[in-house]
Amino acid sequence: MSSRPDPNQNPAQDPNQDRTEVSPLLYRLADSVVLIGVRGPEPLYTDVSGSLCAVAYTEPDEIRRDLPDGYRLFQITVPELLAQLPPAAGLIINPRAASPIHVAAEERDVVIAAGLPFPAGAYIKVKAGADPQPRLLAAVLPRIEAMAAVRRLYLTRYRVADAREKILAVYEVDGTPGADDAAADAVTAAAADIALADPMQVVALGDVPEELRAVILADVRPAYVRPDPQG
């Protein structure tokens, strides 16, 4: 990415990790949603210093001005877009800006990794306490109460480095086949039903890094606990 390292970047969780290659834009970029023009399955491309690059925008008016005939608008996250590009292609965002963002082909994997829920080496802060979400909870409870495999649901907030703060929905399920995906789908569908304004990350408890999982288990009161059948 075209940017300099920031000496004030939040510290990595691993104090021994070399952070000199981490751009201050990295986690914000990996958390971004952009607009692209597509024709069929193919996005709009351009040439940047002799290299093929997909073109993306953050402002609807800008992309509409540049969109060729036959292309339609499509919204996508930056990591999803990068993962779909040909191996030799990079990405340029806001090409008409004074300082467009350029992700070279060889930098794509770094941005994709930074878009994971808990990217390795990033400073990650989980709120020590539940985050009341009454509308979300009202929408999701009927769904998860109908799933015998869901043990608990936690709702809190977290932030990865300097990316946006998000609602963090963490579910715990039995080992029933398909229960993991079903629980995640239930929370996501509930958020869609209420047009949840805040960004949200939905993860299984077992996928939360150990030190952050300890915070959740110790300091976040569950929003839902499966009734004890022995009750």
N, C-alpha and C positions, 0 to 999 in steps of 0.2 A: 504494500500500500504506500501511496505517496504521502508520507508524513514522518516527522521526526519523533524519536523516543521522548517520553515525558518523564523527567526526573521525579515528578510529583505523583506518578501513577500509583494507585493503591498497591500495597505489597502483595505478592503471591502467597498462597497458603504454604508453599514450600519455600522457606527462607534461603535455601541453597540454590534455587533455580535462577538461571541467568535471564534477566528481564530486559536486556538491552535491545532485543529485537522486537519488543512488544510496542506497537504503536498506540498512542492514546485514543485513536479512533477505533481500535480493533473491536472492542466489545459493543460499542454503540453501532458500529457498522454491521456486526453479526446479528444484532437485534432489530435491524431496520427492515421495513417493508417498502418496496419500490414498485413503480409502474413500468411495464415494458410493452412494446408493440410486438404482436405475434401474427404470423400468417401460417395457418395450419399449426403444426407443432413447433415451428421455428421462430425464435425471437429475432428482433432486428439487430443486425451487426454493423460495425464500422471498422475502419482501420485506424489503429493508434500506433504511430511510429513503426509501421510495418507489421504489426501484430493484430490478429483478429480479436475483436472485443464485442461482446454483447453490450447493448446500450440500454440504460435504465434512467429513470427520472424520479424525483420526489414530488414534483409539482404537476398536477394535471394539465394546467395551461401550457406548460413547457412541452410536454410530450405531444399534446394535440397539435402544436405548431409544427413539430418535426415529423409527425407520423405520416409515412407514405400511404398512398391509396392501397387498399387491400389488406391493411393491417388493423387489428383490433386491440383495444387496451386490455391488459391483464395485470392483476396485482399478485405479488409473490414476495416471500422473504428473500433476503440476499443469500443466505446459505442454501436455500432450496434452488434458487436460480443457478448459483455456482455449481452445484452438484449435477445439474442437468446439461451443462455446457460441454462441447467437445474438449478433449484433453488439452489442446493447444490454445484454447480461447480464454481470454481474460474478460474483464468487465470494466466499463466506464460509467460512472453515475453523474448525471447533470453535466453533459459534455459542453454546454454553453456557459457554464459557471466560470468565474475567474479562476477558481481552483477546483476543477472536477476531481472526484475520487476515482483513482485507477487501481484496480486489483489485477496484477499480472497473473498469467496462467500458473506460474510457479508459487504464487501466494494463496491460491484458492483453498488449499487444504487447511491452511492456518485459520482462515476466516470461517470455514465450515466447522472446524473444531471449536472455535470460540463461540459458535452458536449453539453448542450443546447445553443442556440444562445446567450442568455443573462442569464447566471446562477446566481441565487440569491446569494448575498453576495460577488460576485467577483468584483475586480476593473476592470472597463470597460472604455476604452477611445475611443471616436468617433472623427475623424478628423473634425475640424471646417472648412470645405471647401469641394468643390467637388473634385473628383479624376478623371481626364480626362482619359477616356478609349475609344478612338476613334474606335478601331476595335470591341470591344464589343458593343458599341452603334450602329455602322453601322449594326451589325448582329441582334440586338434586335429591332431596330426601326420599321422595316417592320412588325414584329410580333405584337408589342403592338399598333401600329397605326391602325391595323386591328381590335382591340378590343375596342369597344365603351365604355366599363366599366372602362378602365384604365385612371385615372385622371393625375397621375404624376409618374415619376420614378426618384429616386435620386441615384447617385453613389458617394460613399465616401470610407473611409477606417476605420477599427476599430480593436481593439485588446482586447482580454479577458485575463486579468492578464499577465502571461508570455508565453501564447500560441502564435502561429504565427499571424502576422498581416494579415488581410484579406480585400479584396474588400467587401464592404457592399452595396448591392443593395436593396433598399427599394422602394416598390411600394405602391401606393394608388389606390384603386378601389371603384366603386359604390357597392351597396349591391346586385348586380345581382348574382343569384345562379351560382356557378361555376367560377365566375370571379377571385376569390382569387387564386384557384389552376391553372387556365389558365395563369394568369400573372406570377406566380412563374415558371411554366413550360416553358413559353416563354423565360424568362431570362436564365434559366438553359440550354435550348436547344441552345440558341445563344452562350453561353459560350462553349458548347461542339463543336459547328460548327467551332469555331475558335481555338479550342484546347487551351483555356485560361490557361496560365501557373500559374498565381497567384491563391491561394485559394480564394473562394468567399462564402459569406453567403447571401442568398436571403430571405427577410422577408417582411411581410406586415407592413405598417406604424403603424397600430393599435397594432401590437405585439411588438413594440419597447417600452421599459420602458419610463415612462413619462419624466424623466430628460434628457434622451438621445434623445428622440423624439423632445424635445425643442431645442436641439443643431442642429438637422437636419433641422427643420423648420426655424430656425433663421439664420443659417450660411452656409447651403449647397444649392447651386443653383440647381434647378431640371435639370436633363439631358433631360427630356421630360415633356411637359405640354400639356394636351389635348386642342386642339383648342376650343375656345369659339364658340358654334354654333350660338350665336347672333352676333358674330364678326363684 
